[in-house]
């Protein structure tokens, strides 16, 4: 803190000269005025820390001057001088805010003692204002970055320190992260900064108490004094733990106190203790706010995902109902138009056969009717397979998939490789087999429509308590986010999740695609 400024206001030049000589011994900077009005102007322009004023002055007495002076600077410390001290005057002066009263003629001892007490009081008031300013600034900043910028400015101004750092402490790893610094910005955010086996920061963390070093050369860390002098240009340090409740959340570190008096005084330490409480609380609040904001964002993302899935599910159900009706309409039409016509023809043929008189005509008609009956049976079986994969019942999953693969290869220029493991001699539950069959069926349909794949691989592996299916192709690939909402994919996912399983889709444009299905199997 720079030298205190003292304003002496008295109509007698000899009083001003005497007071100046005495206060010079304390190295105070002395200003002087011979009237109250001149004194008020000096308060406005020079902001003295202490005012020594005569009670008896022309045009404006000392009490009136004191009232006006405090209106300009509420923290100014006033000492009044009077030649006739009475209890009534003392009470009135104290009521108006006077810090002390001196009697004329001035004597060195009382003047110096009063000035020293007034200086302490002034510093206390200034520090209180600085704490209030710091608290306002800290509470105003909503983000940690703004908070740290505010701390650099306020603490450097309040204490005259050149180097300022805040470290955040992680208890499980016993490591520090440099949160902000005005001299090593490149290290900001760097984790696992070494605390050292000894040193002020380690001591502050272990003892949870401030460590103030006015001269490293005279301290227990004197071996680092020369290194610190090269790095910081002096050997002063103040290290304070940042504690909220019982939790240590960080360390405040100040170095290089460039303003006099050199080193950290008791009043500086008192201010730092209060400041550390505000800083710790502010950091904790903003960290908690950050965690809550992140949790809120995750919740919003989950809600959006849930809403999207709900919309997709509703759309899927709507499409399922529509598809059911279309499927019924198709089956009805095929049975009426195809099988119905053929059966009608069969009936007519049988009637013709019944009325036929020639043996050769009977034989030809019988052959045609047999072929027609076989074709009708094949069509009915085809319609039946569309409703339910009967091959699962007769051949099991492996046979049904092989049949599905053969039919696909017969109509598409692609090679399908099927590999089954863990299924020898045992069947999967019916619901799982149907789900895997439909998943492969949908995947092959998608490959035929979109992928232009040459090779398709189907791997089904039964393990102890689950079965995994991997369906891969070497086609054109796609953006997974765009495909997730497709009704075919939604249908597969609905089937898999109804069995408490999971579906993962892996694909990139130009890199093929893979569907990975994982379903638990009861023992």
JOPEHU-V809084 format. One record per residue. N is the residue number from 0. RES is the residue in three letters. PSI is psi as a letter, one per 20 degrees, with the letter a starting at -180 (999 if undefined). Layout:
# JOPEHU-V809084
N RES PSI
N RES PSI
This chain:
# JOPEHU-V809084
0 UNK p
1 UNK r
2 UNK p
3 UNK q
4 UNK p
5 UNK p
6 UNK p
7 UNK p
8 UNK o
9 UNK q
10 UNK i
11 UNK o
12 UNK h
13 UNK h
14 UNK g
15 UNK g
16 UNK g
17 UNK g
18 UNK h
19 UNK g
20 UNK g
21 UNK g
22 UNK h
23 UNK h
24 UNK h
25 UNK j
26 UNK k
27 UNK q
28 UNK p
29 UNK p
30 UNK q
31 UNK q
32 UNK q
33 UNK j
34 UNK r
35 UNK h
36 UNK g
37 UNK h
38 UNK g
39 UNK h
40 UNK h
41 UNK h
42 UNK g
43 UNK h
44 UNK h
45 UNK i
46 UNK m
47 UNK q
48 UNK h
49 UNK q
50 UNK p
51 UNK o
52 UNK q
53 UNK q
54 UNK g
55 UNK o
56 UNK q
57 UNK q
58 UNK h
59 UNK o
60 UNK r
61 UNK h
62 UNK g
63 UNK g
64 UNK g
65 UNK g
66 UNK g
67 UNK h
68 UNK g
69 UNK h
70 UNK h
71 UNK g
72 UNK n
73 UNK h
74 UNK j
75 UNK p
76 UNK p
77 UNK p
78 UNK p
79 UNK q
80 UNK p
81 UNK q
82 UNK i
83 UNK n
84 UNK p
85 UNK r
86 UNK h
87 UNK g
88 UNK g
89 UNK g
90 UNK g
91 UNK g
92 UNK g
93 UNK h
94 UNK h
95 UNK i
96 UNK j
97 UNK p
98 UNK h
99 UNK r
100 UNK p
101 UNK q
102 UNK q
103 UNK q
104 UNK q
105 UNK p
106 UNK q
107 UNK g
108 UNK g
109 UNK h
110 UNK g
111 UNK g
112 UNK g
113 UNK g
114 UNK g
115 UNK g
116 UNK g
117 UNK h
118 UNK g
119 UNK g
120 UNK g
121 UNK g
122 UNK h
123 UNK g
124 UNK g
125 UNK g
126 UNK h
127 UNK g
128 UNK h
129 UNK h
130 UNK g
131 UNK g
132 UNK g
133 UNK g
134 UNK g
135 UNK g
136 UNK g
137 UNK g
138 UNK h
139 UNK h
140 UNK p
141 UNK h
142 UNK q
143 UNK h
144 UNK g
145 UNK h
146 UNK g
147 UNK h
148 UNK g
149 UNK g
150 UNK g
151 UNK g
152 UNK g
153 UNK g
154 UNK h
155 UNK h
156 UNK g
157 UNK h
158 UNK i
159 UNK k
160 UNK q
161 UNK h
162 UNK p
163 UNK p
164 UNK q
165 UNK p
166 UNK q
167 UNK p
168 UNK p
169 UNK o
170 UNK g
171 UNK h
172 UNK i
173 UNK l
174 UNK q
175 UNK q
176 UNK p
177 UNK o
178 UNK h
179 UNK q
180 UNK q
181 UNK j
182 UNK i
183 UNK m
184 UNK h
185 UNK h
186 UNK i
187 UNK p
188 UNK i
189 UNK p
190 UNK r
191 UNK l
192 UNK p
193 UNK p
194 UNK h
195 UNK q
196 UNK h
197 UNK r
198 UNK r
199 UNK g
200 UNK g
201 UNK g
202 UNK g
203 UNK h
204 UNK g
205 UNK g
206 UNK i
207 UNK k
208 UNK q
209 UNK q
210 UNK o
211 UNK p
212 UNK o
213 UNK h
214 UNK o
215 UNK h
216 UNK h
217 UNK j
218 UNK r
219 UNK i
220 UNK k
221 UNK h
222 UNK i
223 UNK j
224 UNK g
225 UNK g
226 UNK g
227 UNK h
228 UNK h
229 UNK h
230 UNK g
231 UNK i
232 UNK j
233 UNK a
234 UNK l
235 UNK q
236 UNK q
237 UNK o
238 UNK p
239 UNK p
240 UNK q
241 UNK o
242 UNK p
243 UNK o
244 UNK d
245 UNK j
246 UNK p
247 UNK p
248 UNK i
249 UNK a
250 UNK p
251 UNK p
252 UNK p
253 UNK p
254 UNK r
255 UNK m
256 UNK o
257 UNK i
258 UNK q
259 UNK q
260 UNK q
261 UNK q
262 UNK r
263 UNK p
264 UNK r
265 UNK h
266 UNK h
267 UNK g
268 UNK g
269 UNK g
270 UNK g
271 UNK h
272 UNK g
273 UNK g
274 UNK g
275 UNK h
276 UNK g
277 UNK g
278 UNK g
279 UNK g
280 UNK g
281 UNK g
282 UNK g
283 UNK g
284 UNK g
285 UNK h
286 UNK g
287 UNK h
288 UNK g
289 UNK g
290 UNK g
291 UNK h
292 UNK g
293 UNK g
294 UNK h
295 UNK g
296 UNK g
297 UNK g
298 UNK g
299 UNK g
300 UNK g
301 UNK g
302 UNK g
303 UNK g
304 UNK g
305 UNK g
306 UNK g
307 UNK g
308 UNK h
309 UNK g
310 UNK g
311 UNK h
312 UNK g
313 UNK g
314 UNK h
315 UNK g
316 UNK g
317 UNK g
318 UNK h
319 UNK g
320 UNK g
321 UNK g
322 UNK h
323 UNK g
324 UNK g
325 UNK h
326 UNK g
327 UNK g
328 UNK g
329 UNK g
330 UNK g
331 UNK g
332 UNK g
333 UNK g
334 UNK h
335 UNK g
336 UNK h
337 UNK f
338 UNK h
339 UNK g
340 UNK g
341 UNK h
342 UNK h
343 UNK g
344 UNK h
345 UNK g
346 UNK g
347 UNK g
348 UNK g
349 UNK h
350 UNK g
351 UNK h
352 UNK h
353 UNK h
354 UNK i
355 UNK q
356 UNK i
357 UNK p
358 UNK g
359 UNK h
360 UNK h
361 UNK g
362 UNK g
363 UNK g
364 UNK h
365 UNK g
366 UNK g
367 UNK h
368 UNK h
369 UNK g
370 UNK g
371 UNK g
372 UNK g
373 UNK g
374 UNK h
375 UNK g
376 UNK g
377 UNK g
378 UNK g
379 UNK h
380 UNK h
381 UNK g
382 UNK h
383 UNK g
384 UNK h
385 UNK h
386 UNK h
387 UNK p
388 UNK n
389 UNK i
390 UNK h
391 UNK h
392 UNK h
393 UNK h
394 UNK i
395 UNK r
396 UNK g
397 UNK g
398 UNK h
399 UNK g
400 UNK h
401 UNK g
402 UNK g
403 UNK h
404 UNK g
405 UNK g
406 UNK h
407 UNK g
408 UNK h
409 UNK h
410 UNK i
411 UNK q
412 UNK m
413 UNK q
414 UNK p
415 UNK p
416 UNK p
417 UNK p
418 UNK p
419 UNK p
420 UNK q
421 UNK j
422 UNK j
423 UNK p
424 UNK j
425 UNK q
426 UNK q
427 UNK r
428 UNK q
429 UNK g
430 UNK h
431 UNK g
432 UNK g
433 UNK g
434 UNK g
435 UNK h
436 UNK g
437 UNK h
438 UNK g
439 UNK g
440 UNK g
441 UNK g
442 UNK g
443 UNK h
444 UNK g
445 UNK h
446 UNK g
447 UNK h
448 UNK h
449 UNK h
450 UNK h
451 UNK l
452 UNK q
453 UNK h
454 UNK p
455 UNK p
456 UNK p
457 UNK o
458 UNK p
459 UNK p
460 UNK o
461 UNK p
462 UNK a
463 UNK g
464 UNK j
465 UNK r
466 UNK p
467 UNK p
468 UNK p
469 UNK o
470 UNK o
471 UNK q
472 UNK r
473 UNK k
474 UNK b
475 UNK i
476 UNK r
477 UNK r
478 UNK p
479 UNK g
480 UNK h
481 UNK h
482 UNK i
483 UNK h
484 UNK i
485 UNK q
486 UNK h
487 UNK g
488 UNK g
489 UNK g
490 UNK g
491 UNK g
492 UNK g
493 UNK g
494 UNK g
495 UNK g
496 UNK h
497 UNK h
498 UNK j
499 UNK k
500 UNK a
501 UNK q
502 UNK p
503 UNK p
504 UNK p
505 UNK p
506 UNK q
507 UNK q
508 UNK p
509 UNK j
510 UNK j
511 UNK a
512 UNK q
513 UNK p
514 UNK p
515 UNK o
516 UNK p
517 UNK o
518 UNK p
519 UNK q
520 UNK p
521 UNK q
522 UNK 999
